[in-house]
Amino acid sequence: MTSSRQTRIDAPAPTWTVGADVAVIGSGVAGLSTALRYVQRTERGRVVLVTKDRLSTGSTSYAQGGIAAAMAPGDDPVAHMVDTHLAGAGLCDPLAVHVLATQGPAALRWLIGVGAEFDRTDGGDLALTREGGHRADRVAHAGGDATGAEIQRALQAAVMAEERIEVIEHALALDVLRDPDTFAVVGATLHVIGERPRRSRRRAGPGRRPGDRRNGPDLRRDHQSAGVHR
Ligand SMILES: Cc1cc2nc3c(=O)[nH]c(=O)nc-3n(C[C@H](O)[C@H](O)[C@H](O)COP(=O)(O)OP(=O)(O)OC[C@H]3O[C@@H](n4cnc5c(N)ncnc54)[C@H](O)[C@@H]3O)c2cc1C
């Protein structure tokens, strides 16, 4: 549709769509954790996780500096909050600091539970270090300065082992789709990069094989647009 001020080009119809209970966009620590937390907290429901490049691409693998959490004996979230505000010199969002300090220990324990291997002392405790403005031993590392890479590795392995999560790589999310009445997000459009059939990565368990149509549509794609919806 064209007006004197604006030219609109209608997008072609999607060449395939995939339905899911939850669609997660991105495969860094945020996306992988969200997908895993959903299946851990529910008994049924499928997740489709789309990511614009390979599963491993993103900032998470580059993070080197470790994770601060009040885990040491004698340390506590309030002390963590105080140190963070002092170091932030008034620039920190109080709500964000509160979440960081109070939920950090549980989040770190959760990462350990899904398989992330943090550095340990000879006695087997977390090898927490004291850095920056922290006045307690509070920073957990993995592989020295490879903390993000270890978190990415562990989360990826956990996602790939999960039957209810389907991963679609090389799929760039373009727009969210909204319900016209409620305005709630009900899907997304994707630009799938490369000329090949829909490629998904999921564990092929008993009775489920790649290409099995019970996994949802497994359509040949001859254009580069697709949709994910619920
Ligand atoms: C060099 C470097 C060093 C760092 N060091 C530290 C550190 O020491 N300590 C620390 O706490 N933090 C550090 N960070 C920050 C930390 O890495 C990030 O805060 C964290 O990884 C963000 O996680 P995320 O999942 O939000 O993003 P990412 O890990 O970047 O994941 C984003 C994902 O979304 C995908 N994506 C993006 N757009 C689309 C789209 N349109 N469609 C589909 N997929 C899409 C990407 O491909 C990627 O998979 C560092 C970052 C960098 C770059």
The ligand as an SDF file (V2000), in Angstrom:
LIG
                    3D

 53 58  0  0  0  0  0  0  0  0999 V2000
   33.5650   -9.1500   25.8060 C   0  0  0  0  0  0  0  0  0  0  0  0
   32.5060   -9.2410   26.8730 C   0  0  0  0  0  0  0  0  0  0  0  0
   32.8800   -9.4540   28.1910 C   0  0  0  0  0  0  0  0  0  0  0  0
   31.9180   -9.5370   29.2040 C   0  0  0  0  0  0  0  0  0  0  0  0
   32.3110   -9.7830   30.5000 N   0  0  0  0  0  0  0  0  0  0  0  0
   31.3710   -9.9330   31.4760 C   0  0  0  0  0  0  0  0  0  0  0  0
   31.7340  -10.2940   32.8180 C   0  0  0  0  0  0  0  0  0  0  0  0
   32.8950  -10.4740   33.1110 O   0  0  0  0  0  0  0  0  0  0  0  0
   30.7620  -10.4390   33.7640 N   0  0  0  0  0  0  0  0  0  0  0  0
   29.4460  -10.2650   33.4440 C   0  0  0  0  0  0  0  0  0  0  0  0
   28.5870  -10.4230   34.3400 O   0  0  0  0  0  0  0  0  0  0  0  0
   29.0630   -9.9170   32.1770 N   0  0  0  0  0  0  0  0  0  0  0  0
   29.9870   -9.7550   31.2000 C   0  0  0  0  0  0  0  0  0  0  0  0
   29.6120   -9.4360   29.9270 N   0  0  0  0  0  0  0  0  0  0  0  0
   28.1990   -9.2040   29.6950 C   0  0  0  0  0  0  0  0  0  0  0  0
   27.4490  -10.5290   29.5770 C   0  0  0  0  0  0  0  0  0  0  0  0
   28.1040  -11.3480   28.6290 O   0  0  0  0  0  0  0  0  0  0  0  0
   26.0260  -10.2470   29.1320 C   0  0  0  0  0  0  0  0  0  0  0  0
   25.3980   -9.3630   30.0440 O   0  0  0  0  0  0  0  0  0  0  0  0
   25.1830  -11.5110   29.0500 C   0  0  0  0  0  0  0  0  0  0  0  0
   25.8670  -12.5450   28.3700 O   0  0  0  0  0  0  0  0  0  0  0  0
   23.8840  -11.1810   28.3450 C   0  0  0  0  0  0  0  0  0  0  0  0
   23.1910  -12.3910   28.1390 O   0  0  0  0  0  0  0  0  0  0  0  0
   21.9940  -12.4230   27.1220 P   0  0  0  0  0  0  0  0  0  0  0  0
   21.4610  -13.8190   27.0640 O   0  0  0  0  0  0  0  0  0  0  0  0
   21.0520  -11.3280   27.4580 O   0  0  0  0  0  0  0  0  0  0  0  0
   22.6540  -11.9940   25.7210 O   0  0  0  0  0  0  0  0  0  0  0  0
   23.5640  -12.8470   24.6940 P   0  0  0  0  0  0  0  0  0  0  0  0
   24.4210  -13.8590   25.3630 O   0  0  0  0  0  0  0  0  0  0  0  0
   24.2400  -11.8400   23.8110 O   0  0  0  0  0  0  0  0  0  0  0  0
   22.4760  -13.6120   23.8590 O   0  0  0  0  0  0  0  0  0  0  0  0
   21.6290  -12.9360   22.9470 C   0  0  0  0  0  0  0  0  0  0  0  0
   21.1050  -14.0020   21.9980 C   0  0  0  0  0  0  0  0  0  0  0  0
   20.0670  -13.4730   21.1930 O   0  0  0  0  0  0  0  0  0  0  0  0
   20.2990  -13.7960   19.8470 C   0  0  0  0  0  0  0  0  0  0  0  0
   19.5880  -12.7810   19.0800 N   0  0  0  0  0  0  0  0  0  0  0  0
   19.7410  -11.4370   19.1400 C   0  0  0  0  0  0  0  0  0  0  0  0
   18.8600  -10.8360   18.3140 N   0  0  0  0  0  0  0  0  0  0  0  0
   18.1090  -11.8370   17.7570 C   0  0  0  0  0  0  0  0  0  0  0  0
   17.0300  -11.8520   16.8250 C   0  0  0  0  0  0  0  0  0  0  0  0
   16.5130  -10.7290   16.3010 N   0  0  0  0  0  0  0  0  0  0  0  0
   16.5250  -13.0470   16.4370 N   0  0  0  0  0  0  0  0  0  0  0  0
   17.0090  -14.1990   16.9530 C   0  0  0  0  0  0  0  0  0  0  0  0
   18.0380  -14.2430   17.8480 N   0  0  0  0  0  0  0  0  0  0  0  0
   18.5670  -13.0590   18.2320 C   0  0  0  0  0  0  0  0  0  0  0  0
   21.8020  -13.8070   19.7290 C   0  0  0  0  0  0  0  0  0  0  0  0
   22.2600  -14.5080   18.5910 O   0  0  0  0  0  0  0  0  0  0  0  0
   22.1550  -14.5200   21.0310 C   0  0  0  0  0  0  0  0  0  0  0  0
   22.0090  -15.9260   20.9150 O   0  0  0  0  0  0  0  0  0  0  0  0
   30.5460   -9.3630   28.8920 C   0  0  0  0  0  0  0  0  0  0  0  0
   30.1780   -9.1570   27.5490 C   0  0  0  0  0  0  0  0  0  0  0  0
   31.1270   -9.1110   26.5590 C   0  0  0  0  0  0  0  0  0  0  0  0
   30.6900   -8.9010   25.1230 C   0  0  0  0  0  0  0  0  0  0  0  0
  1  2  1  0
  2  3  1  0
  2 52  2  0
  3  4  2  0
  4  5  1  0
  4 50  1  0
  5  6  2  0
  6  7  1  0
  6 13  1  0
  7  8  2  0
  7  9  1  0
  9 10  1  0
 10 11  2  0
 10 12  1  0
 12 13  2  0
 13 14  1  0
 14 15  1  0
 14 50  1  0
 15 16  1  0
 16 17  1  0
 16 18  1  0
 18 19  1  0
 18 20  1  0
 20 21  1  0
 20 22  1  0
 22 23  1  0
 23 24  1  0
 24 25  2  0
 24 26  1  0
 24 27  1  0
 27 28  1  0
 28 29  2  0
 28 30  1  0
 28 31  1  0
 31 32  1  0
 32 33  1  0
 33 34  1  0
 33 48  1  0
 34 35  1  0
 35 36  1  0
 35 46  1  0
 36 37  1  0
 36 45  1  0
 37 38  2  0
 38 39  1  0
 39 40  1  0
 39 45  2  0
 40 41  1  0
 40 42  2  0
 42 43  1  0
 43 44  2  0
 44 45  1  0
 46 47  1  0
 46 48  1  0
 48 49  1  0
 50 51  2  0
 51 52  1  0
 52 53  1  0
M  END
$$$$
